[in-house]
Amino acid sequence: MTLAQLTKRSLIVLAPAALFVAGWHLLTVQNPRAAFLFGQPEAVIRILAQRVQDGSLFLDVAATLGPVVGGFLLGNLTGIVLGLVLWRFKNFNRLARPYLIALGAVPAFVFAPVFVVWFGTGVLMKLVIVFLSTVLVAAFQASTGAAEIDPDYFDLMRTFRARDRAIFRLLVLPSAAAWVFTGLRLNVGFALLGGFVGEFISSERGLAHRALVDAGLYNLSAVWASAFVIAVMALLLYRSTVQLETVLLPWKQSLPTRVSDNAVSPSKREK
């Protein structure tokens, strides 16, 4: 992608946000009531600059990001292993799946009061909530991805006397990987939600804690400042999963190109 194309694409993406901020400014600049109800973009920028200057923003980001990233990684890794175990052992899958579905239907924050008693009000409690918010999604994605493999592929590999280890490494893992990365992208939002719930329950620092305190003071501009940082954090985490998928699954990125090349090659041969 050339610089001109990248610039054009960036302008197209940022245009709706710029229009929204401009309309927000016009609505609140000379209307104190609207400024109180909706906050002001100038105040949001001023608050963010102040928090960057005094360092409180970085402390809040670190307090939120630690449990979120830790629980996200632990939950997804555990879920992937659990999902592949469910696929491999059918009897265990039939026994455990109804309980896992029932557990997954209940939001993790429902158990938050119990976690406070078990793990206290520190980082460990938030880590557990994030873990439970992500582990089942990763497990179901991994088991579904492995189960969707065409049985003929297994028969073909066994025809060539491939061992179970080779079948798992060369067929099951690559086939389940696309489903796994879809689960990773979904779990970005669930991990952030779990981290924020933990901060709402008990915390002394963090973006959600800061937003809750500002909301209690009816400082909506400060709430929007925290929300903006949270949105940026979510986009960065999501983008990181996309980049990781590009690195680990290059064949998925090149597949459309190959298909399109094969589609136009007959016409080229006719010419």
Contacts in CASP RR format, 6 or more apart in sequence:
PFRMAT RR
TARGET T0000
AUTHOR 0000-0000-0000
METHOD contacts of the structure
MODEL  1
MTLAQLTKRSLIVLAPAALFVAGWHLLTVQNPRAAFLFGQPEAVIRILAQ
RVQDGSLFLDVAATLGPVVGGFLLGNLTGIVLGLVLWRFKNFNRLARPYL
IALGAVPAFVFAPVFVVWFGTGVLMKLVIVFLSTVLVAAFQASTGAAEID
PDYFDLMRTFRARDRAIFRLLVLPSAAAWVFTGLRLNVGFALLGGFVGEF
ISSERGLAHRALVDAGLYNLSAVWASAFVIAVMALLLYRSTVQLETVLLP
WKQSLPTRVSDNAVSPSKREK
1 9 0 8 1.000
21 41 0 8 1.000
24 38 0 8 1.000
24 40 0 8 1.000
24 41 0 8 1.000
25 40 0 8 1.000
25 41 0 8 1.000
25 42 0 8 1.000
27 34 0 8 1.000
27 38 0 8 1.000
28 34 0 8 1.000
28 35 0 8 1.000
28 38 0 8 1.000
28 39 0 8 1.000
28 40 0 8 1.000
28 41 0 8 1.000
29 35 0 8 1.000
29 40 0 8 1.000
35 43 0 8 1.000
36 218 0 8 1.000
36 220 0 8 1.000
37 220 0 8 1.000
38 220 0 8 1.000
39 220 0 8 1.000
39 221 0 8 1.000
39 224 0 8 1.000
40 221 0 8 1.000
43 221 0 8 1.000
43 222 0 8 1.000
44 221 0 8 1.000
44 224 0 8 1.000
44 225 0 8 1.000
44 228 0 8 1.000
47 221 0 8 1.000
47 222 0 8 1.000
47 225 0 8 1.000
48 57 0 8 1.000
48 225 0 8 1.000
48 228 0 8 1.000
48 229 0 8 1.000
51 57 0 8 1.000
51 60 0 8 1.000
51 225 0 8 1.000
52 58 0 8 1.000
57 229 0 8 1.000
59 205 0 8 1.000
59 206 0 8 1.000
60 205 0 8 1.000
60 206 0 8 1.000
60 207 0 8 1.000
60 209 0 8 1.000
60 210 0 8 1.000
60 226 0 8 1.000
60 229 0 8 1.000
61 206 0 8 1.000
61 207 0 8 1.000
61 229 0 8 1.000
61 233 0 8 1.000
63 199 0 8 1.000
63 203 0 8 1.000
63 205 0 8 1.000
63 206 0 8 1.000
63 207 0 8 1.000
63 209 0 8 1.000
64 195 0 8 1.000
64 196 0 8 1.000
64 199 0 8 1.000
64 206 0 8 1.000
64 207 0 8 1.000
64 208 0 8 1.000
64 230 0 8 1.000
64 233 0 8 1.000
65 233 0 8 1.000
66 123 0 8 1.000
67 123 0 8 1.000
67 126 0 8 1.000
67 127 0 8 1.000
67 130 0 8 1.000
67 195 0 8 1.000
67 198 0 8 1.000
68 130 0 8 1.000
68 191 0 8 1.000
68 192 0 8 1.000
68 194 0 8 1.000
68 195 0 8 1.000
68 237 0 8 1.000
69 191 0 8 1.000
69 237 0 8 1.000
70 127 0 8 1.000
70 130 0 8 1.000
71 127 0 8 1.000
71 130 0 8 1.000
71 131 0 8 1.000
71 134 0 8 1.000
71 191 0 8 1.000
72 130 0 8 1.000
72 134 0 8 1.000
72 187 0 8 1.000
72 188 0 8 1.000
72 191 0 8 1.000
72 237 0 8 1.000
74 127 0 8 1.000
74 131 0 8 1.000
75 130 0 8 1.000
75 131 0 8 1.000
75 134 0 8 1.000
75 135 0 8 1.000
75 138 0 8 1.000
75 187 0 8 1.000
76 134 0 8 1.000
76 135 0 8 1.000
76 138 0 8 1.000
76 183 0 8 1.000
76 184 0 8 1.000
76 187 0 8 1.000
77 138 0 8 1.000
78 131 0 8 1.000
78 135 0 8 1.000
78 138 0 8 1.000
78 139 0 8 1.000
79 134 0 8 1.000
79 135 0 8 1.000
79 136 0 8 1.000
79 138 0 8 1.000
79 139 0 8 1.000
79 142 0 8 1.000
80 138 0 8 1.000
80 139 0 8 1.000
80 142 0 8 1.000
80 180 0 8 1.000
82 135 0 8 1.000
82 138 0 8 1.000
82 139 0 8 1.000
82 142 0 8 1.000
83 138 0 8 1.000
83 139 0 8 1.000
83 140 0 8 1.000
83 142 0 8 1.000
83 143 0 8 1.000
83 146 0 8 1.000
84 142 0 8 1.000
84 143 0 8 1.000
84 146 0 8 1.000
84 172 0 8 1.000
84 176 0 8 1.000
85 92 0 8 1.000
86 92 0 8 1.000
86 93 0 8 1.000
86 96 0 8 1.000
86 97 0 8 1.000
86 139 0 8 1.000
86 143 0 8 1.000
87 93 0 8 1.000
87 142 0 8 1.000
87 143 0 8 1.000
87 145 0 8 1.000
87 146 0 8 1.000
87 147 0 8 1.000
87 172 0 8 1.000
87 176 0 8 1.000
93 143 0 8 1.000
100 136 0 8 1.000
100 139 0 8 1.000
100 140 0 8 1.000
103 136 0 8 1.000
104 136 0 8 1.000
108 129 0 8 1.000
108 132 0 8 1.000
108 133 0 8 1.000
108 194 0 8 1.000
108 197 0 8 1.000
109 129 0 8 1.000
109 194 0 8 1.000
109 197 0 8 1.000
109 198 0 8 1.000
109 201 0 8 1.000
111 129 0 8 1.000
111 132 0 8 1.000
112 125 0 8 1.000
112 129 0 8 1.000
112 197 0 8 1.000
112 198 0 8 1.000
112 201 0 8 1.000
113 201 0 8 1.000
115 125 0 8 1.000
115 128 0 8 1.000
115 129 0 8 1.000
116 125 0 8 1.000
116 201 0 8 1.000
116 202 0 8 1.000
118 125 0 8 1.000
119 125 0 8 1.000
119 128 0 8 1.000
120 202 0 8 1.000
121 201 0 8 1.000
121 202 0 8 1.000
121 203 0 8 1.000
122 202 0 8 1.000
122 203 0 8 1.000
125 198 0 8 1.000
125 201 0 8 1.000
125 202 0 8 1.000
126 194 0 8 1.000
126 195 0 8 1.000
126 198 0 8 1.000
126 199 0 8 1.000
126 203 0 8 1.000
129 194 0 8 1.000
129 195 0 8 1.000
129 197 0 8 1.000
129 198 0 8 1.000
130 191 0 8 1.000
130 194 0 8 1.000
130 195 0 8 1.000
133 187 0 8 1.000
133 190 0 8 1.000
133 191 0 8 1.000
133 193 0 8 1.000
133 194 0 8 1.000
133 195 0 8 1.000
134 187 0 8 1.000
134 190 0 8 1.000
134 191 0 8 1.000
137 183 0 8 1.000
137 186 0 8 1.000
137 187 0 8 1.000
137 190 0 8 1.000
138 180 0 8 1.000
138 183 0 8 1.000
138 184 0 8 1.000
138 187 0 8 1.000
141 179 0 8 1.000
141 180 0 8 1.000
141 182 0 8 1.000
141 183 0 8 1.000
141 186 0 8 1.000
142 176 0 8 1.000
142 179 0 8 1.000
142 180 0 8 1.000
144 179 0 8 1.000
145 175 0 8 1.000
145 176 0 8 1.000
145 178 0 8 1.000
145 179 0 8 1.000
145 180 0 8 1.000
146 172 0 8 1.000
146 175 0 8 1.000
146 176 0 8 1.000
148 175 0 8 1.000
148 179 0 8 1.000
149 171 0 8 1.000
149 172 0 8 1.000
149 175 0 8 1.000
153 171 0 8 1.000
154 167 0 8 1.000
154 171 0 8 1.000
157 166 0 8 1.000
157 167 0 8 1.000
157 170 0 8 1.000
157 171 0 8 1.000
158 167 0 8 1.000
162 170 0 8 1.000
174 249 0 8 1.000
174 251 0 8 1.000
177 248 0 8 1.000
177 249 0 8 1.000
178 249 0 8 1.000
178 252 0 8 1.000
181 241 0 8 1.000
181 244 0 8 1.000
181 245 0 8 1.000
181 249 0 8 1.000
184 241 0 8 1.000
184 244 0 8 1.000
184 245 0 8 1.000
185 238 0 8 1.000
185 241 0 8 1.000
185 242 0 8 1.000
188 234 0 8 1.000
188 237 0 8 1.000
188 238 0 8 1.000
188 241 0 8 1.000
189 234 0 8 1.000
191 237 0 8 1.000
192 230 0 8 1.000
192 233 0 8 1.000
192 234 0 8 1.000
192 237 0 8 1.000
195 208 0 8 1.000
196 207 0 8 1.000
196 208 0 8 1.000
196 230 0 8 1.000
198 208 0 8 1.000
199 206 0 8 1.000
199 207 0 8 1.000
199 208 0 8 1.000
199 209 0 8 1.000
199 212 0 8 1.000
200 208 0 8 1.000
200 209 0 8 1.000
200 212 0 8 1.000
203 209 0 8 1.000
207 226 0 8 1.000
207 229 0 8 1.000
207 230 0 8 1.000
207 233 0 8 1.000
208 226 0 8 1.000
208 230 0 8 1.000
210 222 0 8 1.000
210 226 0 8 1.000
211 222 0 8 1.000
211 223 0 8 1.000
211 226 0 8 1.000
211 227 0 8 1.000
211 230 0 8 1.000
214 220 0 8 1.000
214 222 0 8 1.000
214 223 0 8 1.000
214 226 0 8 1.000
215 223 0 8 1.000
245 252 0 8 1.000
246 253 0 8 1.000
END
